[in-house]
Amino acid sequence: MPEFLGLPEEIWDSASLEINVEGGLPTSSFEKILAVMHSRPVLDLIPERAFRRAKSEKIPLSPTKSQILYDFSRAYVVVDRVH
């Protein structure tokens, strides 16, 4: 799942992934999800304004927004395996 979020290879276990989510994922994680999906999800995962702000200020997404991305990516990976 870390590769789905565009995270470095060093982040391979649940503990290190959890630490990254709590500290805020980079905006590139959201961009990676969109690239893998080849479209924007119908559900607005992260408000556009929050994403633009984080990207322009070069700050990580909030822990809450990061948790949303993490939860979405977990569900996506499971569905992809089943499909």
PDB file with SEQRES, HELIX, SHEET and CRYST1 records, atoms N, CA, C and O in Angstrom:
SEQRES   1 A   83  MET PRO GLU PHE LEU GLY LEU PRO GLU GLU ILE TRP ASP          
SEQRES   2 A   83  SER ALA SER LEU GLU ILE ASN VAL GLU GLY GLY LEU PRO          
SEQRES   3 A   83  THR SER SER PHE GLU LYS ILE LEU ALA VAL MET HIS SER          
SEQRES   4 A   83  ARG PRO VAL LEU ASP LEU ILE PRO GLU ARG ALA PHE ARG          
SEQRES   5 A   83  ARG ALA LYS SER GLU LYS ILE PRO LEU SER PRO THR LYS          
SEQRES   6 A   83  SER GLN ILE LEU TYR ASP PHE SER ARG ALA TYR VAL VAL          
SEQRES   7 A   83  VAL ASP ARG VAL HIS                                          
HELIX    1 AA1 SER A   14  GLY A   23  1                                  10    
HELIX    2 AA2 THR A   27  MET A   37  1                                  11    
HELIX    3 AA3 GLU A   48  GLU A   57  1                                  10    
HELIX    4 AA4 PRO A   63  VAL A   82  1                                  20    
CRYST1    1.000    1.000    1.000  90.00  90.00  90.00 P 1           1          
ATOM      1  N   MET A   1       0.798  -1.195   0.000  1.00  0.00           N  
ATOM      2  CA  MET A   1       0.000   0.000   0.000  1.00  0.00           C  
ATOM      3  C   MET A   1       0.854   1.279   0.000  1.00  0.00           C  
ATOM      4  O   MET A   1       0.429   2.278  -0.579  1.00  0.00           O  
ATOM      5  N   PRO A   2       2.023   1.286   0.617  1.00  0.00           N  
ATOM      6  CA  PRO A   2       2.823   2.518   0.564  1.00  0.00           C  
ATOM      7  C   PRO A   2       3.095   2.982  -0.863  1.00  0.00           C  
ATOM      8  O   PRO A   2       3.127   4.184  -1.128  1.00  0.00           O  
ATOM      9  N   GLU A   3       3.289   2.043  -1.779  1.00  0.00           N  
ATOM     10  CA  GLU A   3       3.556   2.461  -3.158  1.00  0.00           C  
ATOM     11  C   GLU A   3       2.310   3.073  -3.796  1.00  0.00           C  
ATOM     12  O   GLU A   3       2.427   3.950  -4.653  1.00  0.00           O  
ATOM     13  N   PHE A   4       1.131   2.630  -3.396  1.00  0.00           N  
ATOM     14  CA  PHE A   4      -0.116   3.228  -3.896  1.00  0.00           C  
ATOM     15  C   PHE A   4      -0.216   4.683  -3.448  1.00  0.00           C  
ATOM     16  O   PHE A   4      -0.776   5.518  -4.159  1.00  0.00           O  
ATOM     17  N   LEU A   5       0.330   4.988  -2.261  1.00  0.00           N  
ATOM     18  CA  LEU A   5       0.327   6.352  -1.746  1.00  0.00           C  
ATOM     19  C   LEU A   5       1.554   7.153  -2.194  1.00  0.00           C  
ATOM     20  O   LEU A   5       1.710   8.320  -1.833  1.00  0.00           O  
ATOM     21  N   GLY A   6       2.425   6.508  -2.989  1.00  0.00           N  
ATOM     22  CA  GLY A   6       3.605   7.198  -3.485  1.00  0.00           C  
ATOM     23  C   GLY A   6       4.656   7.451  -2.424  1.00  0.00           C  
ATOM     24  O   GLY A   6       5.427   8.405  -2.522  1.00  0.00           O  
ATOM     25  N   LEU A   7       4.688   6.595  -1.405  1.00  0.00           N  
ATOM     26  CA  LEU A   7       5.642   6.761  -0.309  1.00  0.00           C  
ATOM     27  C   LEU A   7       6.927   5.988  -0.600  1.00  0.00           C  
ATOM     28  O   LEU A   7       6.914   5.050  -1.397  1.00  0.00           O  
ATOM     29  N   PRO A   8       8.025   6.366   0.028  1.00  0.00           N  
ATOM     30  CA  PRO A   8       9.307   5.678  -0.208  1.00  0.00           C  
ATOM     31  C   PRO A   8       9.255   4.204   0.189  1.00  0.00           C  
ATOM     32  O   PRO A   8       8.410   3.783   0.980  1.00  0.00           O  
ATOM     33  N   GLU A   9      10.173   3.441  -0.378  1.00  0.00           N  
ATOM     34  CA  GLU A   9      10.237   2.003  -0.118  1.00  0.00           C  
ATOM     35  C   GLU A   9      10.519   1.669   1.345  1.00  0.00           C  
ATOM     36  O   GLU A   9      10.166   0.584   1.808  1.00  0.00           O  
ATOM     37  N   GLU A  10      11.154   2.591   2.081  1.00  0.00           N  
ATOM     38  CA  GLU A  10      11.474   2.325   3.487  1.00  0.00           C  
ATOM     39  C   GLU A  10      10.206   2.153   4.325  1.00  0.00           C  
ATOM     40  O   GLU A  10      10.233   1.535   5.390  1.00  0.00           O  
ATOM     41  N   ILE A  11       9.124   2.694   3.845  1.00  0.00           N  
ATOM     42  CA  ILE A  11       7.863   2.614   4.586  1.00  0.00           C  
ATOM     43  C   ILE A  11       7.128   1.376   4.092  1.00  0.00           C  
ATOM     44  O   ILE A  11       6.319   1.439   3.167  1.00  0.00           O  
ATOM     45  N   TRP A  12       7.424   0.262   4.724  1.00  0.00           N  
ATOM     46  CA  TRP A  12       6.848  -0.998   4.256  1.00  0.00           C  
ATOM     47  C   TRP A  12       6.000  -1.703   5.301  1.00  0.00           C  
ATOM     48  O   TRP A  12       5.265  -2.634   4.969  1.00  0.00           O  
ATOM     49  N   ASP A  13       6.085  -1.282   6.548  1.00  0.00           N  
ATOM     50  CA  ASP A  13       5.299  -1.960   7.582  1.00  0.00           C  
ATOM     51  C   ASP A  13       4.212  -1.027   8.129  1.00  0.00           C  
ATOM     52  O   ASP A  13       4.231   0.182   7.901  1.00  0.00           O  
ATOM     53  N   SER A  14       3.279  -1.621   8.847  1.00  0.00           N  
ATOM     54  CA  SER A  14       2.133  -0.863   9.365  1.00  0.00           C  
ATOM     55  C   SER A  14       2.554   0.257  10.305  1.00  0.00           C  
ATOM     56  O   SER A  14       1.984   1.347  10.276  1.00  0.00           O  
ATOM     57  N   ALA A  15       3.549  -0.012  11.134  1.00  0.00           N  
ATOM     58  CA  ALA A  15       3.976   0.986  12.115  1.00  0.00           C  
ATOM     59  C   ALA A  15       4.537   2.236  11.434  1.00  0.00           C  
ATOM     60  O   ALA A  15       4.171   3.354  11.795  1.00  0.00           O  
ATOM     61  N   SER A  16       5.410   2.055  10.464  1.00  0.00           N  
ATOM     62  CA  SER A  16       5.991   3.219   9.788  1.00  0.00           C  
ATOM     63  C   SER A  16       4.948   3.934   8.936  1.00  0.00           C  
ATOM     64  O   SER A  16       4.993   5.156   8.793  1.00  0.00           O  
ATOM     65  N   LEU A  17       4.019   3.184   8.375  1.00  0.00           N  
ATOM     66  CA  LEU A  17       2.940   3.808   7.608  1.00  0.00           C  
ATOM     67  C   LEU A  17       2.041   4.634   8.517  1.00  0.00           C  
ATOM     68  O   LEU A  17       1.622   5.734   8.157  1.00  0.00           O  
ATOM     69  N   GLU A  18       1.749   4.100   9.687  1.00  0.00           N  
ATOM     70  CA  GLU A  18       0.908   4.812  10.656  1.00  0.00           C  
ATOM     71  C   GLU A  18       1.571   6.111  11.110  1.00  0.00           C  
ATOM     72  O   GLU A  18       0.903   7.134  11.262  1.00  0.00           O  
ATOM     73  N   ILE A  19       2.872   6.067  11.323  1.00  0.00           N  
ATOM     74  CA  ILE A  19       3.616   7.264  11.723  1.00  0.00           C  
ATOM     75  C   ILE A  19       3.513   8.337  10.638  1.00  0.00           C  
ATOM     76  O   ILE A  19       3.337   9.517  10.938  1.00  0.00           O  
ATOM     77  N   ASN A  20       3.624   7.921   9.388  1.00  0.00           N  
ATOM     78  CA  ASN A  20       3.526   8.877   8.281  1.00  0.00           C  
ATOM     79  C   ASN A  20       2.131   9.472   8.175  1.00  0.00           C  
ATOM     80  O   ASN A  20       1.983  10.660   7.885  1.00  0.00           O  
ATOM     81  N   VAL A  21       1.115   8.664   8.405  1.00  0.00           N  
ATOM     82  CA  VAL A  21      -0.259   9.165   8.353  1.00  0.00           C  
ATOM     83  C   VAL A  21      -0.476  10.164   9.479  1.00  0.00           C  
ATOM     84  O   VAL A  21      -1.065  11.224   9.265  1.00  0.00           O  
ATOM     85  N   GLU A  22      -0.012   9.838  10.666  1.00  0.00           N  
ATOM     86  CA  GLU A  22      -0.182  10.741  11.817  1.00  0.00           C  
ATOM     87  C   GLU A  22       0.562  12.057  11.621  1.00  0.00           C  
ATOM     88  O   GLU A  22       0.112  13.104  12.087  1.00  0.00           O  
ATOM     89  N   GLY A  23       1.697  12.004  10.932  1.00  0.00           N  
ATOM     90  CA  GLY A  23       2.473  13.217  10.687  1.00  0.00           C  
ATOM     91  C   GLY A  23       1.982  14.007   9.491  1.00  0.00           C  
ATOM     92  O   GLY A  23       2.402  15.144   9.273  1.00  0.00           O  
ATOM     93  N   GLY A  24       1.093  13.405   8.715  1.00  0.00           N  
ATOM     94  CA  GLY A  24       0.564  14.062   7.519  1.00  0.00           C  
ATOM     95  C   GLY A  24       1.255  13.568   6.267  1.00  0.00           C  
ATOM     96  O   GLY A  24       2.476  13.656   6.143  1.00  0.00           O  
ATOM     97  N   LEU A  25       0.469  13.047   5.341  1.00  0.00           N  
ATOM     98  CA  LEU A  25       1.020  12.567   4.077  1.00  0.00           C  
ATOM     99  C   LEU A  25       1.325  13.744   3.156  1.00  0.00           C  
ATOM    100  O   LEU A  25       0.697  14.797   3.260  1.00  0.00           O  
ATOM    101  N   PRO A  26       2.282  13.564   2.264  1.00  0.00           N  
ATOM    102  CA  PRO A  26       2.572  14.636   1.305  1.00  0.00           C  
ATOM    103  C   PRO A  26       1.436  14.749   0.287  1.00  0.00           C  
ATOM    104  O   PRO A  26       0.699  13.789   0.061  1.00  0.00           O  
ATOM    105  N   THR A  27       1.304  15.911  -0.316  1.00  0.00           N  
ATOM    106  CA  THR A  27       0.261  16.100  -1.325  1.00  0.00           C  
ATOM    107  C   THR A  27       0.468  15.162  -2.513  1.00  0.00           C  
ATOM    108  O   THR A  27      -0.480  14.846  -3.231  1.00  0.00           O  
ATOM    109  N   SER A  28       1.697  14.723  -2.718  1.00  0.00           N  
ATOM    110  CA  SER A  28       1.971  13.801  -3.822  1.00  0.00           C  
ATOM    111  C   SER A  28       1.251  12.462  -3.630  1.00  0.00           C  
ATOM    112  O   SER A  28       1.020  11.742  -4.601  1.00  0.00           O  
ATOM    113  N   SER A  29       0.897  12.124  -2.390  1.00  0.00           N  
ATOM    114  CA  SER A  29       0.141  10.886  -2.154  1.00  0.00           C  
ATOM    115  C   SER A  29      -1.231  10.971  -2.819  1.00  0.00           C  
ATOM    116  O   SER A  29      -1.686  10.008  -3.437  1.00  0.00           O  
ATOM    117  N   PHE A  30      -1.877  12.106  -2.694  1.00  0.00           N  
ATOM    118  CA  PHE A  30      -3.186  12.288  -3.330  1.00  0.00           C  
ATOM    119  C   PHE A  30      -3.028  12.265  -4.846  1.00  0.00           C  
ATOM    120  O   PHE A  30      -3.841  11.660  -5.545  1.00  0.00           O  
ATOM    121  N   GLU A  31      -2.000  12.914  -5.353  1.00  0.00           N  
ATOM    122  CA  GLU A  31      -1.754  12.929  -6.795  1.00  0.00           C  
ATOM    123  C   GLU A  31      -1.481  11.524  -7.317  1.00  0.00           C  
ATOM    124  O   GLU A  31      -1.909  11.176  -8.417  1.00  0.00           O  
ATOM    125  N   LYS A  32      -0.774  10.720  -6.538  1.00  0.00           N  
ATOM    126  CA  LYS A  32      -0.474   9.339  -6.926  1.00  0.00           C  
ATOM    127  C   LYS A  32      -1.757   8.518  -7.014  1.00  0.00           C  
ATOM    128  O   LYS A  32      -1.934   7.746  -7.956  1.00  0.00           O  
ATOM    129  N   ILE A  33      -2.654   8.680  -6.038  1.00  0.00           N  
ATOM    130  CA  ILE A  33      -3.930   7.960  -6.060  1.00  0.00           C  
ATOM    131  C   ILE A  33      -4.702   8.318  -7.330  1.00  0.00           C  
ATOM    132  O   ILE A  33      -5.237   7.436  -8.002  1.00  0.00           O  
ATOM    133  N   LEU A  34      -4.759   9.600  -7.658  1.00  0.00           N  
ATOM    134  CA  LEU A  34      -5.480  10.026  -8.859  1.00  0.00           C  
ATOM    135  C   LEU A  34      -4.841   9.451 -10.119  1.00  0.00           C  
ATOM    136  O   LEU A  34      -5.542   9.074 -11.058  1.00  0.00           O  
ATOM    137  N   ALA A  35      -3.523   9.386 -10.138  1.00  0.00           N  
ATOM    138  CA  ALA A  35      -2.822   8.842 -11.305  1.00  0.00           C  
ATOM    139  C   ALA A  35      -3.107   7.346 -11.471  1.00  0.00           C  
ATOM    140  O   ALA A  35      -3.318   6.869 -12.586  1.00  0.00           O  
ATOM    141  N   VAL A  36      -3.113   6.621 -10.372  1.00  0.00           N  
ATOM    142  CA  VAL A  36      -3.383   5.180 -10.436  1.00  0.00           C  
ATOM    143  C   VAL A  36      -4.818   4.928 -10.902  1.00  0.00           C  
ATOM    144  O   VAL A  36      -5.077   4.011 -11.682  1.00  0.00           O  
ATOM    145  N   MET A  37      -5.735   5.745 -10.417  1.00  0.00           N  
ATOM    146  CA  MET A  37      -7.142   5.566 -10.765  1.00  0.00           C  
ATOM    147  C   MET A  37      -7.466   6.101 -12.164  1.00  0.00           C  
ATOM    148  O   MET A  37      -8.509   5.760 -12.723  1.00  0.00           O  
ATOM    149  N   HIS A  38      -6.607   6.917 -12.725  1.00  0.00           N  
ATOM    150  CA  HIS A  38      -6.815   7.549 -14.031  1.00  0.00           C  
ATOM    151  C   HIS A  38      -8.038   8.456 -14.057  1.00  0.00           C  
ATOM    152  O   HIS A  38      -8.546   8.794 -15.126  1.00  0.00           O  
ATOM    153  N   SER A  39      -8.505   8.846 -12.880  1.00  0.00           N  
ATOM    154  CA  SER A  39      -9.637   9.775 -12.802  1.00  0.00           C  
ATOM    155  C   SER A  39      -9.777  10.260 -11.369  1.00  0.00           C  
ATOM    156  O   SER A  39      -9.121   9.764 -10.453  1.00  0.00           O  
ATOM    157  N   ARG A  40     -10.629  11.217 -11.210  1.00  0.00           N  
ATOM    158  CA  ARG A  40     -10.916  11.735  -9.870  1.00  0.00           C  
ATOM    159  C   ARG A  40     -12.127  10.975  -9.336  1.00  0.00           C  
ATOM    160  O   ARG A  40     -13.112  10.810 -10.056  1.00  0.00           O  
ATOM    161  N   PRO A  41     -12.072  10.504  -8.071  1.00  0.00           N  
ATOM    162  CA  PRO A  41     -13.230   9.789  -7.532  1.00  0.00           C  
ATOM    163  C   PRO A  41     -14.460  10.686  -7.435  1.00  0.00           C  
ATOM    164  O   PRO A  41     -14.348  11.903  -7.281  1.00  0.00           O  
ATOM    165  N   VAL A  42     -15.615  10.074  -7.527  1.00  0.00           N  
ATOM    166  CA  VAL A  42     -16.863  10.834  -7.423  1.00  0.00           C  
ATOM    167  C   VAL A  42     -16.942  11.495  -6.056  1.00  0.00           C  
ATOM    168  O   VAL A  42     -17.367  12.644  -5.938  1.00  0.00           O  
ATOM    169  N   LEU A  43     -16.539  10.778  -5.040  1.00  0.00           N  
ATOM    170  CA  LEU A  43     -16.501  11.309  -3.682  1.00  0.00           C  
ATOM    171  C   LEU A  43     -15.302  12.235  -3.552  1.00  0.00           C  
ATOM    172  O   LEU A  43     -14.189  11.867  -3.929  1.00  0.00           O  
ATOM    173  N   ASP A  44     -15.518  13.420  -3.029  1.00  0.00           N  
ATOM    174  CA  ASP A  44     -14.424  14.377  -2.837  1.00  0.00           C  
ATOM    175  C   ASP A  44     -13.629  13.963  -1.609  1.00  0.00           C  
ATOM    176  O   ASP A  44     -14.005  14.288  -0.483  1.00  0.00           O  
ATOM    177  N   LEU A  45     -12.540  13.251  -1.822  1.00  0.00           N  
ATOM    178  CA  LEU A  45     -11.733  12.744  -0.708  1.00  0.00           C  
ATOM    179  C   LEU A  45     -11.147  13.869   0.132  1.00  0.00           C  
ATOM    180  O   LEU A  45     -11.193  13.842   1.362  1.00  0.00           O  
ATOM    181  N   ILE A  46     -10.604  14.844  -0.554  1.00  0.00           N  
ATOM    182  CA  ILE A  46      -9.990  15.995   0.113  1.00  0.00           C  
ATOM    183  C   ILE A  46     -10.510  17.247  -0.577  1.00  0.00           C  
ATOM    184  O   ILE A  46     -10.475  17.333  -1.804  1.00  0.00           O  
ATOM    185  N   PRO A  47     -10.988  18.214   0.189  1.00  0.00           N  
ATOM    186  CA  PRO A  47     -11.444  19.454  -0.446  1.00  0.00           C  
ATOM    187  C   PRO A  47     -10.325  20.082  -1.278  1.00  0.00           C  
ATOM    188  O   PRO A  47      -9.171  20.145  -0.853  1.00  0.00           O  
ATOM    189  N   GLU A  48     -10.687  20.533  -2.444  1.00  0.00           N  
ATOM    190  CA  GLU A  48      -9.709  21.125  -3.366  1.00  0.00           C  
ATOM    191  C   GLU A  48      -8.918  22.255  -2.701  1.00  0.00           C  
ATOM    192  O   GLU A  48      -7.711  22.380  -2.908  1.00  0.00           O  
ATOM    193  N   ARG A  49      -9.587  23.052  -1.925  1.00  0.00           N  
ATOM    194  CA  ARG A  49      -8.934  24.186  -1.261  1.00  0.00           C  
ATOM    195  C   ARG A  49      -7.845  23.716  -0.292  1.00  0.00           C  
ATOM    196  O   ARG A  49      -6.754  24.285  -0.259  1.00  0.00           O  
ATOM    197  N   ALA A  50      -8.138  22.689   0.487  1.00  0.00           N  
ATOM    198  CA  ALA A  50      -7.155  22.154   1.432  1.00  0.00           C  
ATOM    199  C   ALA A  50      -5.955  21.570   0.689  1.00  0.00           C  
ATOM    200  O   ALA A  50      -4.810  21.741   1.108  1.00  0.00           O  
ATOM    201  N   PHE A  51      -6.226  20.887  -0.402  1.00  0.00           N  
ATOM    202  CA  PHE A  51      -5.145  20.305  -1.203  1.00  0.00           C  
ATOM    203  C   PHE A  51      -4.262  21.393  -1.805  1.00  0.00           C  
ATOM    204  O   PHE A  51      -3.036  21.327  -1.717  1.00  0.00           O  
ATOM    205  N   ARG A  52      -4.891  22.394  -2.415  1.00  0.00           N  
ATOM    206  CA  ARG A  52      -4.116  23.486  -3.034  1.00  0.00           C  
ATOM    207  C   ARG A  52      -3.275  24.227  -2.011  1.00  0.00           C  
ATOM    208  O   ARG A  52      -2.124  24.577  -2.276  1.00  0.00           O  
ATOM    209  N   ARG A  53      -3.852  24.464  -0.842  1.00  0.00           N  
ATOM    210  CA  ARG A  53      -3.121  25.175   0.203  1.00  0.00           C  
ATOM    211  C   ARG A  53      -1.894  24.387   0.645  1.00  0.00           C  
ATOM    212  O   ARG A  53      -0.794  24.934   0.727  1.00  0.00           O  
ATOM    213  N   ALA A  54      -2.086  23.109   0.926  1.00  0.00           N  
ATOM    214  CA  ALA A  54      -0.964  22.270   1.362  1.00  0.00           C  
ATOM    215  C   ALA A  54       0.112  22.208   0.277  1.00  0.00           C  
ATOM    216  O   ALA A  54       1.306  22.272   0.569  1.00  0.00           O  
ATOM    217  N   LYS A  55      -0.320  22.085  -0.958  1.00  0.00           N  
ATOM    218  CA  LYS A  55       0.646  21.991  -2.050  1.00  0.00           C  
ATOM    219  C   LYS A  55       1.397  23.300  -2.240  1.00  0.00           C  
ATOM    220  O   LYS A  55       2.618  23.290  -2.398  1.00  0.00           O  
ATOM    221  N   SER A  56       0.696  24.417  -2.228  1.00  0.00           N  
ATOM    222  CA  SER A  56       1.359  25.702  -2.448  1.00  0.00           C  
ATOM    223  C   SER A  56       2.292  26.075  -1.302  1.00  0.00           C  
ATOM    224  O   SER A  56       3.333  26.695  -1.520  1.00  0.00           O  
ATOM    225  N   GLU A  57       1.922  25.701  -0.088  1.00  0.00           N  
ATOM    226  CA  GLU A  57       2.764  26.007   1.075  1.00  0.00           C  
ATOM    227  C   GLU A  57       3.800  24.909   1.349  1.00  0.00           C  
ATOM    228  O   GLU A  57       4.606  25.010   2.274  1.00  0.00           O  
ATOM    229  N   LYS A  58       3.756  23.861   0.522  1.00  0.00           N  
ATOM    230  CA  LYS A  58       4.692  22.738   0.644  1.00  0.00           C  
ATOM    231  C   LYS A  58       4.680  22.133   2.055  1.00  0.00           C  
ATOM    232  O   LYS A  58       5.722  21.875   2.658  1.00  0.00           O  
ATOM    233  N   ILE A  59       3.465  21.922   2.549  1.00  0.00           N  
ATOM    234  CA  ILE A  59       3.282  21.302   3.861  1.00  0.00           C  
ATOM    235  C   ILE A  59       2.515  19.999   3.679  1.00  0.00           C  
ATOM    236  O   ILE A  59       1.791  19.846   2.696  1.00  0.00           O  
ATOM    237  N   PRO A  60       2.661  19.066   4.601  1.00  0.00           N  
ATOM    238  CA  PRO A  60       1.893  17.813   4.478  1.00  0.00           C  
ATOM    239  C   PRO A  60       0.406  18.058   4.714  1.00  0.00           C  
ATOM    240  O   PRO A  60       0.004  19.061   5.305  1.00  0.00           O  
ATOM    241  N   LEU A  61      -0.373  17.133   4.246  1.00  0.00           N  
ATOM    242  CA  LEU A  61      -1.808  17.174   4.520  1.00  0.00           C  
ATOM    243  C   LEU A  61      -2.024  16.973   6.012  1.00  0.00           C  
ATOM    244  O   LEU A  61      -1.165  16.414   6.695  1.00  0.00           O  
ATOM    245  N   SER A  62      -3.141  17.414   6.513  1.00  0.00           N  
ATOM    246  CA  SER A  62      -3.426  17.251   7.939  1.00  0.00           C  
ATOM    247  C   SER A  62      -3.548  15.766   8.270  1.00  0.00           C  
ATOM    248  O   SER A  62      -3.829  14.957   7.385  1.00  0.00           O  
ATOM    249  N   PRO A  63      -3.341  15.402   9.530  1.00  0.00           N  
ATOM    250  CA  PRO A  63      -3.511  13.996   9.917  1.00  0.00           C  
ATOM    251  C   PRO A  63      -4.909  13.466   9.580  1.00  0.00           C  
ATOM    252  O   PRO A  63      -5.057  12.301   9.211  1.00  0.00           O  
ATOM    253  N   THR A  64      -5.927  14.310   9.705  1.00  0.00           N  
ATOM    254  CA  THR A  64      -7.293  13.876   9.380  1.00  0.00           C  
ATOM    255  C   THR A  64      -7.427  13.576   7.894  1.00  0.00           C  
ATOM    256  O   THR A  64      -7.970  12.536   7.519  1.00  0.00           O  
ATOM    257  N   LYS A  65      -6.944  14.466   7.051  1.00  0.00           N  
ATOM    258  CA  LYS A  65      -7.000  14.246   5.602  1.00  0.00           C  
ATOM    259  C   LYS A  65      -6.127  13.056   5.203  1.00  0.00           C  
ATOM    260  O   LYS A  65      -6.477  12.297   4.299  1.00  0.00           O  
ATOM    261  N   SER A  66      -5.008  12.899   5.872  1.00  0.00           N  
ATOM    262  CA  SER A  66      -4.122  11.773   5.597  1.00  0.00           C  
ATOM    263  C   SER A  66      -4.793  10.453   5.962  1.00  0.00           C  
ATOM    264  O   SER A  66      -4.641   9.461   5.249  1.00  0.00           O  
ATOM    265  N   GLN A  67      -5.523  10.437   7.054  1.00  0.00           N  
ATOM    266  CA  GLN A  67      -6.241   9.227   7.458  1.00  0.00           C  
ATOM    267  C   GLN A  67      -7.306   8.870   6.422  1.00  0.00           C  
ATOM    268  O   GLN A  67      -7.526   7.693   6.136  1.00  0.00           O  
ATOM    269  N   ILE A  68      -7.958   9.873   5.868  1.00  0.00           N  
ATOM    270  CA  ILE A  68      -8.959   9.631   4.821  1.00  0.00           C  
ATOM    271  C   ILE A  68      -8.303   8.979   3.609  1.00  0.00           C  
ATOM    272  O   ILE A  68      -8.837   8.015   3.062  1.00  0.00           O  
ATOM    273  N   LEU A  69      -7.152   9.496   3.186  1.00  0.00           N  
ATOM    274  CA  LEU A  69      -6.435   8.904   2.060  1.00  0.00           C  
ATOM    275  C   LEU A  69      -5.988   7.488   2.371  1.00  0.00           C  
ATOM    276  O   LEU A  69      -6.077   6.597   1.527  1.00  0.00           O  
ATOM    277  N   TYR A  70      -5.506   7.287   3.591  1.00  0.00           N  
ATOM    278  CA  TYR A  70      -5.056   5.959   3.998  1.00  0.00           C  
ATOM    279  C   TYR A  70      -6.224   4.970   3.961  1.00  0.00           C  
ATOM    280  O   TYR A  70      -6.092   3.876   3.412  1.00  0.00           O  
ATOM    281  N   ASP A  71      -7.350   5.345   4.536  1.00  0.00           N  
ATOM    282  CA  ASP A  71      -8.525   4.468   4.539  1.00  0.00           C  
ATOM    283  C   ASP A  71      -8.998   4.170   3.119  1.00  0.00           C  
ATOM    284  O   ASP A  71      -9.336   3.030   2.799  1.00  0.00           O  
ATOM    285  N   PHE A  72      -9.021   5.192   2.271  1.00  0.00           N  
ATOM    286  CA  PHE A  72      -9.430   4.996   0.885  1.00  0.00           C  
ATOM    287  C   PHE A  72      -8.471   4.045   0.174  1.00  0.00           C  
ATOM    288  O   PHE A  72      -8.901   3.147  -0.550  1.00  0.00           O  
ATOM    289  N   SER A  73      -7.179   4.244   0.385  1.00  0.00           N  
ATOM    290  CA  SER A  73      -6.197   3.397  -0.302  1.00  0.00           C  
ATOM    291  C   SER A  73      -6.304   1.947   0.161  1.00  0.00           C  
ATOM    292  O   SER A  73      -6.149   1.030  -0.644  1.00  0.00           O  
ATOM    293  N   ARG A  74      -6.567   1.733   1.445  1.00  0.00           N  
ATOM    294  CA  ARG A  74      -6.757   0.357   1.936  1.00  0.00           C  
ATOM    295  C   ARG A  74      -7.932  -0.299   1.236  1.00  0.00           C  
ATOM    296  O   ARG A  74      -7.836  -1.443   0.791  1.00  0.00           O  
ATOM    297  N   ALA A  75      -9.038   0.419   1.138  1.00  0.00           N  
ATOM    298  CA  ALA A  75     -10.229  -0.124   0.477  1.00  0.00           C  
ATOM    299  C   ALA A  75      -9.950  -0.370  -1.009  1.00  0.00           C  
ATOM    300  O   ALA A  75     -10.356  -1.397  -1.552  1.00  0.00           O  
ATOM    301  N   TYR A  76      -9.273   0.550  -1.657  1.00  0.00           N  
ATOM    302  CA  TYR A  76      -8.978   0.414  -3.081  1.00  0.00           C  
ATOM    303  C   TYR A  76      -8.109  -0.811  -3.344  1.00  0.00           C  
ATOM    304  O   TYR A  76      -8.364  -1.564  -4.284  1.00  0.00           O  
ATOM    305  N   VAL A  77      -7.088  -1.012  -2.520  1.00  0.00           N  
ATOM    306  CA  VAL A  77      -6.185  -2.154  -2.696  1.00  0.00           C  
ATOM    307  C   VAL A  77      -6.951  -3.467  -2.538  1.00  0.00           C  
ATOM    308  O   VAL A  77      -6.729  -4.408  -3.300  1.00  0.00           O  
ATOM    309  N   VAL A  78      -7.846  -3.537  -1.557  1.00  0.00           N  
ATOM    310  CA  VAL A  78      -8.635  -4.758  -1.345  1.00  0.00           C  
ATOM    311  C   VAL A  78      -9.543  -5.015  -2.550  1.00  0.00           C  
ATOM    312  O   VAL A  78      -9.607  -6.135  -3.058  1.00  0.00           O  
ATOM    313  N   VAL A  79     -10.233  -3.990  -2.995  1.00  0.00           N  
ATOM    314  CA  VAL A  79     -11.133  -4.134  -4.152  1.00  0.00           C  
ATOM    315  C   VAL A  79     -10.337  -4.538  -5.392  1.00  0.00           C  
ATOM    316  O   VAL A  79     -10.786  -5.375  -6.176  1.00  0.00           O  
ATOM    317  N   ASP A  80      -9.178  -3.956  -5.567  1.00  0.00           N  
ATOM    318  CA  ASP A  80      -8.336  -4.279  -6.730  1.00  0.00           C  
ATOM    319  C   ASP A  80      -7.912  -5.749  -6.700  1.00  0.00           C  
ATOM    320  O   ASP A  80      -7.877  -6.406  -7.740  1.00  0.00           O  
ATOM    321  N   ARG A  81      -7.595  -6.257  -5.529  1.00  0.00           N  
ATOM    322  CA  ARG A  81      -7.209  -7.673  -5.407  1.00  0.00           C  
ATOM    323  C   ARG A  81      -8.375  -8.600  -5.743  1.00  0.00           C  
ATOM    324  O   ARG A  81      -8.201  -9.616  -6.415  1.00  0.00           O  
ATOM    325  N   VAL A  82      -9.555  -8.240  -5.272  1.00  0.00           N  
ATOM    326  CA  VAL A  82     -10.742  -9.068  -5.498  1.00  0.00           C  
ATOM    327  C   VAL A  82     -11.148  -9.014  -6.972  1.00  0.00           C  
ATOM    328  O   VAL A  82     -11.568 -10.019  -7.546  1.00  0.00           O  
ATOM    329  N   HIS A  83     -11.019  -7.846  -7.568  1.00  0.00           N  
ATOM    330  CA  HIS A  83     -11.433  -7.671  -8.959  1.00  0.00           C  
ATOM    331  C   HIS A  83     -10.478  -8.399  -9.855  1.00  0.00           C  
ATOM    332  O   HIS A  83     -10.641  -8.382 -11.075  1.00  0.00           O  
TER     333      HIS A  83                                                      
END                                                                             
